[in-house]
Amino acid sequence: MRLRNDKNAKKTLEDYEYTIKNFPFTLKNDDTLEIGAGKGEMITEMAHLNPDKRFIAFEKFATVAAKIVKKAKNLNLKNLFVVCQDAQSIDELFVGECDTIWLTFSDPWPKARHEKRRLTYKTFLNSYAKILSNNGVLKFKTDNDKLFEYSIESLKENKWNITFLTIDLHNNEKNSNNIMTGYEIKWSSIGKNINYLEAKKPC
């Protein structure tokens, strides 16, 4: 279900102390970046549990990004930054490198003509490689089996090293540290398997 447009969303973002407005923004190695953060259920909890680290929520829709801001304010977070931009230009928005990039329940763009919009398409992978540290990890989870299969092939074709993979995260030992997104809660509650992988950029 689509969110009703929030006419005050842009002002909410503009007024928030931790909305990143000036680019390029300098990354630190232990930063965590979530691309397509949605309403921010996962990344706000991560920031809350790890107050000594910085977290950056990347969400292109202002109405949705404003939800992240409200959660961050409610938790009084001082370590969660918000970017309201399209991920197409992500490597131009940042300098430096981070250790973790999350892709969570990305739009599958199922039609072939929209392949280039998928967040695991080669141009996006090339951009992630530019801002991910040498020991950094790309983490991807989705309920969409076809997108997951596509992403595995795209990573392999572009010389990324898949270091971990499961088609059932919630019945895997990795789930002990898993923090769920809103979509993840929704789909897993009706028995849908959650796909998950970790990958490192080409050497």
C-alpha positions, 0 to 999 in steps of 0.5 A: 500500500502506498503512503499518502503524500506528506505535504510537510515531508520536505520541511521535516527533512530540511529542519532535521539536524542530521539530514545531509544537505551538502555534498559530497559527504565524507564517509568513515570506515565504520559507517553503515549505509542503507540504500532504500531504507523505507520507513527506517525500521531496521536502520533506526534500531541499528543506530539505537543499539550502536550509538558509537557508530554512524548510520546513513539512511538513503531514501529517495521519497521525501514522504518515506524519508520523513518517517525515518526522521520521526523515528530518529527523533523519538529515539533521540538518535545523534548518529543517524543521518538521512539522505533524500536522493536517488541512488543513481548518483550515489558515488558522486554524493560521497567521498571516502569509504564505508564498511557496510552497505545494505540493500533491503527489500529493493524494488524488483523492477520485474520487467526486462526493460527496467533492468537498469533500475535494479539496485543490483544492476552492474552500474549500481554495483560499480558505484558501491565498489567506489565507496565500499572499503576493501574489507567492506561488505555489501549485504542484501536481503529480499523476499523476492526470489527472482530478484535474488536469483538475478542479483546472484548472477549480476554479482558473479558476472561483475566479479564480486565475491559472494561470501555468504548466501541463504534462501531462508535467513530466518532459519539460519544462524545469521538470524540471531543478529538480524534486525527486521525491516517493515517489509520483512516483518510483513512477509515473514509473518505469512511464511515467506522465506527471506533471502540474504547474501553478503558480498565483497567487491572485486579486488 
